[in-house]
Amino acid sequence: MGRIAAASLIGTAIEFFDFYVYGTAAALVLGPLFFPGFSPLAGTLAAFGTFAVGFVARPLGSVLFGHVGDRYGRRPVLFASLLLTGCATVAVGCLPTYATLGIAAPVLLLLLRFLQGLGLGGEWGGAVLLTAEHAPEGRRALWASFPQIGPSVGFLLANGVMLGLTAGLSDAEFRSWGWRVPFWAAGLLAAGGLLLRSSLAETPQFEELSASGRRAGAPLTEVVRDHWRLVLLTAGALAVGYAVFYAVSTWALAYGTGRLGLSGPVMLGCVMAAVAVMGAATPFAALLADRWGRRTLCLAGCAGCALWMFPMVALLHTARPALMFLGFLGALLAFITMFAVVSAYLPELYEPRVRCTGAAVGYNLAGVLGGALTPLAATALSEGGSGPPWGVAAYLTLVALVSLGCFALLPETLPARTAAKEPAPA
């Protein structure tokens, strides 16, 4: 289990490194380089628009790779998704800007971002099922939480590189070539991830399905026909997690450097410190889920998000690093209380024959609802006025309340003996 969990964590860290590098670059530099004829606000919105395309592609990737995972095994998904995302990310780093290619530059940027999202849409389902289906029942949430640490590690790697580059290079150097370095580094990381995953075994549950001839012939058809309500509820429930995370990691970065006049290293430092604490807290939230229930932790995290959005925005607007860190930390701890659990919760909600498709589609559809729209909506809502952007806080609170209602309609999946506080097996 240790080797399987490590391979899943490292793989998701690499995939999310690729994804987050783009988000940080969109907030800091892609607007003027690929949309130079736009105003600063319009350029940022256009860059966030290409950012959103990655989220639109993720459900499509979950359909494509979910079919592979349910028909041919979880293991092939891990290779194909990592290879696709890595190649697309390296290509972004090699892409000439508008000054060289004209309109072809933003069009190609859009295409590569779509391919990034397509690969990431398959990665989550493959990595989570690899650990969840190998894990012992009484510790499933704990072991399945390791892929959920990967996004924190990927974020810290991506933004650590960006922080070093913005601090060590002049603005002209960063805009000329420095921003490309993390995208090039993705190629080396992907190669290492592929090598690590080459020795992993297929999951016992899929081998059992394959031996019994009960694999789904058309997984997406079965999911749409038999589990459509579950897909919609999980997408609505998880939307708040995406909204909160990308409000902190992407919109707040652009708001702090643009509206508040803070430096990129200061904003990146505040967000990275909060993400580091969040990553460390992930397995502890999963342990609570193994003890008290998946749905219970999800409801608590969702309620925490609803209560913390106005304080977070107020603390951000102070422009004081310590207070901004506190605002970000409260939001991300509420977020991870949910998302440390969903890697065990979602697979348990679906039957094994369509699990890869169903869980991944619900998870990534939430990304469209929460992650794709939030930087765009928050940027528009925070424009104008001199006070804190309360419209952003109201928007995030509304999303949290909708997600809370969706979680309330989902069942608990923790076995009764564990939920009844009997000792879980070691």
C-alpha positions in Angstrom: 0.0 0.0 0.0 2.9 2.4 0.7 4.3 1.9 -2.8 0.9 2.3 -4.4 0.0 5.4 -2.4 3.4 7.0 -3.2 3.1 6.3 -6.9 -0.4 7.8 -6.9 0.6 10.8 -4.9 3.7 11.6 -7.1 1.6 11.1 -10.3 -1.1 13.5 -9.2 1.5 15.9 -8.0 3.1 16.0 -11.4 -0.3 16.3 -13.2 -1.4 19.2 -10.9 2.0 20.8 -11.2 1.3 21.1 -14.9 -2.2 22.4 -14.3 -1.3 24.9 -11.7 1.7 26.3 -13.5 -0.8 27.5 -16.2 -3.1 29.0 -13.6 -0.3 31.0 -12.0 1.0 32.1 -15.4 -2.5 33.2 -16.4 -2.7 35.4 -13.3 0.8 36.9 -13.8 1.8 37.1 -17.4 -0.2 35.3 -20.1 -2.7 38.2 -20.6 -0.2 40.8 -22.0 1.8 38.1 -23.9 -1.0 36.4 -25.7 -3.8 39.1 -25.7 -1.7 42.4 -26.0 -4.5 44.4 -27.7 -6.8 44.0 -24.6 -6.9 46.3 -21.6 -5.3 44.9 -18.4 -8.7 43.7 -17.1 -9.8 42.3 -20.4 -6.4 40.6 -20.9 -6.7 39.0 -17.4 -10.2 37.8 -18.2 -9.1 36.4 -21.6 -6.2 34.5 -19.9 -8.6 33.2 -17.3 -10.9 32.2 -20.2 -8.2 29.9 -21.5 -7.7 28.7 -17.9 -11.4 27.8 -17.8 -11.1 25.7 -21.0 -9.0 23.2 -19.1 -11.9 22.6 -16.7 -14.3 22.2 -19.6 -12.1 19.5 -21.0 -11.8 17.6 -17.7 -15.2 16.0 -17.9 -14.5 14.9 -21.5 -11.2 13.5 -20.3 -13.0 11.6 -17.5 -15.4 10.1 -20.1 -12.6 9.1 -22.4 -10.2 7.7 -19.8 -13.1 6.4 -17.6 -14.1 4.2 -20.5 -10.6 2.9 -20.7 -10.5 2.4 -16.9 -13.8 0.5 -16.7 -13.1 -1.6 -19.9 -9.4 -2.2 -19.9 -8.1 -1.4 -16.4 -7.2 1.4 -14.0 -3.5 1.0 -14.7 -3.5 2.1 -18.5 -5.3 5.3 -17.5 -2.3 6.3 -15.3 0.1 6.2 -18.2 -2.0 7.7 -20.9 -3.2 10.7 -18.9 0.2 11.6 -17.5 1.8 11.4 -21.0 -0.9 13.6 -22.5 -0.8 16.3 -19.8 3.0 16.4 -19.8 3.4 16.8 -23.5 0.8 19.5 -23.6 2.4 21.4 -20.8 5.9 21.3 -22.4 4.3 22.6 -25.6 2.9 25.6 -23.8 6.4 26.5 -22.7 7.6 26.3 -26.3 4.7 28.3 -27.8 5.6 31.6 -29.5 3.6 34.6 -28.2 1.2 36.9 -30.1 4.1 39.2 -31.2 5.5 36.3 -33.2 2.4 34.2 -34.4 -0.4 36.7 -34.2 -3.9 35.3 -33.6 -2.5 31.7 -34.0 -0.8 32.1 -30.6 -3.9 32.4 -28.4 -5.7 29.8 -30.5 -2.8 27.3 -30.0 -2.7 28.2 -26.3 -6.4 27.4 -26.0 -5.9 24.0 -27.7 -3.0 23.1 -25.5 -4.9 24.0 -22.4 -7.7 21.8 -23.6 -5.3 18.9 -23.9 -4.0 19.6 -20.4 -7.5 19.4 -19.0 -8.3 16.2 -21.0 -5.3 14.4 -19.5 -6.1 15.7 -15.9 -9.7 14.5 -16.3 -8.4 11.0 -16.6 -5.6 11.2 -14.0 -7.8 11.7 -10.9 -10.0 8.7 -11.5 -7.1 6.3 -12.3 -5.0 7.4 -9.3 -7.8 7.4 -6.8 -9.2 4.0 -7.8 -5.7 2.5 -7.8 -5.4 3.3 -4.1 -9.0 3.0 -3.0 -9.5 -0.5 -4.6 -6.2 -1.8 -3.1 -6.9 -0.3 0.4 -8.3 -2.2 3.4 -11.8 -1.2 4.2 -11.2 0.3 7.7 -8.4 2.6 6.4 -9.7 3.3 2.9 -10.2 7.0 3.3 -6.6 7.3 4.8 -4.9 5.5 1.9 -7.1 7.1 -0.8 -6.3 10.6 0.6 -2.7 10.3 -0.7 -3.6 11.2 -4.3 -5.4 14.2 -2.7 -2.1 15.4 -1.2 -0.7 15.4 -4.8 -2.5 18.6 -5.7 -0.9 20.4 -2.7 2.5 19.2 -3.6 2.0 20.1 -7.3 0.8 23.6 -6.3 3.8 24.1 -4.1 6.2 22.9 -6.7 4.6 25.0 -9.4 4.4 28.2 -7.4 7.8 27.6 -5.7 9.4 27.7 -9.1 7.3 30.7 -10.1 8.2 32.5 -6.9 11.9 31.8 -7.4 11.7 33.1 -11.0 9.8 36.3 -10.2 12.1 37.0 -7.3 15.4 36.2 -9.1 14.7 37.7 -12.5 13.8 41.2 -13.7 10.3 41.7 -14.9 11.6 41.9 -18.5 13.5 38.6 -18.1 10.5 36.9 -16.6 8.2 38.0 -19.3 10.7 37.2 -22.0 11.6 33.6 -21.1 11.4 33.0 -17.3 7.7 32.1 -17.3 8.5 29.2 -19.7 10.9 27.4 -17.4 8.2 25.6 -15.2 6.5 24.4 -18.4 9.7 22.9 -19.7 10.4 21.2 -16.3 7.1 19.4 -16.7 8.7 17.1 -19.3 11.3 15.8 -16.8 8.7 15.3 -14.1 6.4 13.4 -16.5 9.2 11.1 -17.5 10.0 10.3 -13.9 6.3 9.7 -13.1 5.9 7.3 -16.0 9.0 5.3 -14.8 7.6 5.1 -11.3 4.2 3.9 -12.4 5.6 1.2 -14.7 5.8 -1.4 -11.9 2.2 -0.9 -10.5 -0.2 -3.8 -10.5 -3.8 -3.7 -11.6 -6.4 -3.4 -8.8 -8.0 -6.6 -7.4 -11.5 -5.4 -8.0 -10.9 -4.8 -11.7 -9.2 -8.2 -12.0 -12.2 -9.8 -10.4 -14.6 -8.0 -12.8 -12.5 -9.0 -15.8 -12.3 -12.7 -14.7 -16.1 -12.8 -14.2 -16.9 -11.1 -17.5 -18.9 -8.4 -15.7 -17.1 -5.4 -17.2 -19.3 -2.6 -18.5 -19.8 -2.7 -22.3 -20.6 1.1 -22.5 -19.7 2.6 -19.1 -20.9 6.2 -19.9 -24.3 4.8 -21.2 -24.8 3.0 -17.9 -23.8 6.0 -15.8 -26.2 8.3 -17.7 -29.0 5.8 -17.6 -28.7 4.5 -14.0 -26.6 7.0 -12.1 -27.4 10.4 -13.6 -28.9 11.8 -10.4 -25.8 10.7 -8.4 -23.5 12.4 -10.9 -25.4 15.7 -10.7 -25.4 15.6 -6.9 -21.7 14.9 -6.6 -20.9 17.6 -9.1 -23.0 20.1 -7.2 -21.6 19.0 -3.9 -18.0 19.3 -4.9 -18.4 22.6 -6.8 -17.7 24.7 -3.7 -14.3 23.0 -3.2 -13.1 24.0 -6.7 -14.6 27.5 -6.2 -12.8 28.1 -2.9 -9.5 26.7 -4.0 -9.3 28.6 -7.2 -10.5 31.8 -5.5 -7.5 31.5 -3.2 -4.9 30.2 -5.6 -5.8 32.1 -8.8 -8.2 35.0 -8.4 -6.7 36.3 -5.1 -3.2 36.2 -6.8 -4.4 38.4 -9.6 -6.4 40.7 -7.2 -3.5 41.1 -4.8 -0.9 42.0 -7.5 -3.4 44.1 -9.5 -5.9 45.8 -7.3 -3.9 45.9 -4.0 -0.5 46.6 -5.7 1.3 43.8 -3.8 4.3 42.0 -5.4 4.0 38.6 -6.9 6.4 37.0 -4.4 4.4 38.3 -1.4 1.1 36.9 -2.8 2.6 33.6 -3.8 4.3 33.3 -0.4 1.0 33.8 1.5 -0.9 31.3 -0.7 1.9 28.7 -0.6 2.2 28.8 3.2 -1.6 28.1 3.5 -1.4 25.3 0.9 1.5 23.7 2.7 -0.6 23.5 6.0 -3.5 22.2 4.0 -1.4 19.4 2.5 -0.2 18.4 5.9 -3.7 18.3 7.3 -5.1 16.1 4.5 -4.4 12.6 6.1 -5.8 13.8 9.4 -9.1 14.7 7.8 -9.1 11.3 6.1 -8.6 9.5 9.4 -11.6 11.3 10.8 -13.6 10.2 7.8 -12.6 6.6 8.5 -13.9 7.0 12.1 -16.9 9.3 11.8 -18.1 9.0 8.2 -17.4 10.4 4.7 -20.6 12.5 4.5 -20.2 13.9 8.0 -16.8 15.4 7.1 -18.0 16.7 3.8 -20.9 18.5 5.4 -18.6 20.0 8.1 -16.2 21.3 5.4 -18.9 22.7 3.3 -20.4 24.6 6.2 -17.0 25.9 7.1 -16.6 27.3 3.6 -20.0 29.0 3.8 -19.1 30.7 7.1 -15.6 31.8 6.2 -15.9 33.5 2.8 -16.7 37.0 4.1 -13.9 36.9 6.7 -11.5 35.6 4.0 -12.3 38.5 1.7 -12.0 41.1 4.5 -8.6 39.7 5.5 -7.4 39.7 1.9 -8.4 43.3 1.5 -6.2 44.4 4.4 -3.1 43.7 2.1 -1.2 42.6 5.3 0.6 39.2 4.6 -0.1 37.7 8.0 -3.8 38.4 7.8 -4.1 37.3 4.2 -2.4 34.0 5.2 -5.0 33.6 8.0 -7.8 34.2 5.5 -6.4 31.7 3.0 -5.7 29.1 5.6 -9.2 29.1 7.0 -10.7 28.7 3.6 -8.3 25.9 2.6 -8.7 23.9 5.8 -12.5 23.9 5.2 -11.8 22.9 1.6 -9.6 19.9 2.5 -12.0 18.7 5.2 -14.2 17.8 2.2 -11.6 16.9 -0.5 -9.5 14.7 1.7 -12.5 12.5 1.9 -14.0 12.4 -1.6 -11.2 10.1 -3.0 -12.8 7.4 -0.9 -16.4 8.7 -0.9 -17.0 9.0 -4.6 -15.7 5.5 -5.6 -17.8 4.0 -2.8 -20.9 5.7 -4.2 -20.6 3.8 -7.6 -20.7 0.1 -8.4 -17.2 -1.2 -9.5 -18.2 -1.8 -13.2 -18.8 1.9 -13.9 -16.8 3.4 -11.0 -13.9 4.9 -13.0 -16.4 6.7 -15.3 -19.0 7.7 -12.7 -16.6 9.0 -10.0 -14.4 10.9 -12.5 -17.2 12.5 -14.4 -18.9 13.7 -11.2 -15.6 15.0 -9.8 -14.5 16.8 -13.0 -18.0 18.2 -13.8 -17.7 20.0 -10.4 -14.6 21.6 -11.8 -16.5 23.2 -14.5 -19.2 24.5 -12.1 -16.7 25.7 -9.5 -13.2 26.0 -10.9 -13.8 27.2 -14.4 -16.2 30.0 -13.6 -14.8 31.3 -10.3 -11.7 33.3 -11.5 -13.9 34.9 -14.3 -16.8 35.7 -12.0 -14.6 36.9 -9.1 -12.5 39.1 -11.4 -15.7 40.7 -12.8 -17.3 41.1 -9.3 -14.2 42.6 -7.8 -13.8 45.4 -10.4 -14.7 48.9 -9.2 -15.2 50.4 -5.8 -12.6 50.9 -3.1 -13.8 48.6 -0.4 -13.5 44.8 0.0 -15.0 42.8 -2.9 -18.1 41.6 -1.0 -19.6 40.4 -4.3 -16.9 37.7 -4.4 -17.7 36.7 -0.9 -21.4 36.5 -1.6 -20.8 34.5 -4.7 -18.6 31.9 -2.9 -21.1 31.7 0.0 -23.9 31.0 -2.4 -21.9 28.2 -4.1 -21.2 26.7 -0.6 -24.8 26.7 0.3 -25.8 25.0 -2.9 -23.1 22.3 -2.3 -24.2 21.9 1.3 -27.7 21.0 0.0 -26.3 18.5 -2.5 -24.2 16.8 0.2 -27.3 16.6 2.4 -29.0 14.5 -0.3 -26.1 12.0 -0.7 -25.9 8.8 1.4 -23.3 7.8 3.9 -21.0 5.0 2.7 -18.9 4.2 5.8 -19.7 0.6 6.9 -22.1 0.6 9.9 -19.6 -1.2 12.2 -17.1 1.6 11.8 -19.7 4.4 12.0 -20.9 2.8 15.2 -17.4 3.6 16.7 -16.2 0.0 16.7 -12.4 -0.2 16.4 -11.3 -0.1 12.8 -8.9 -2.8 11.6 -5.2 -1.9 11.4 
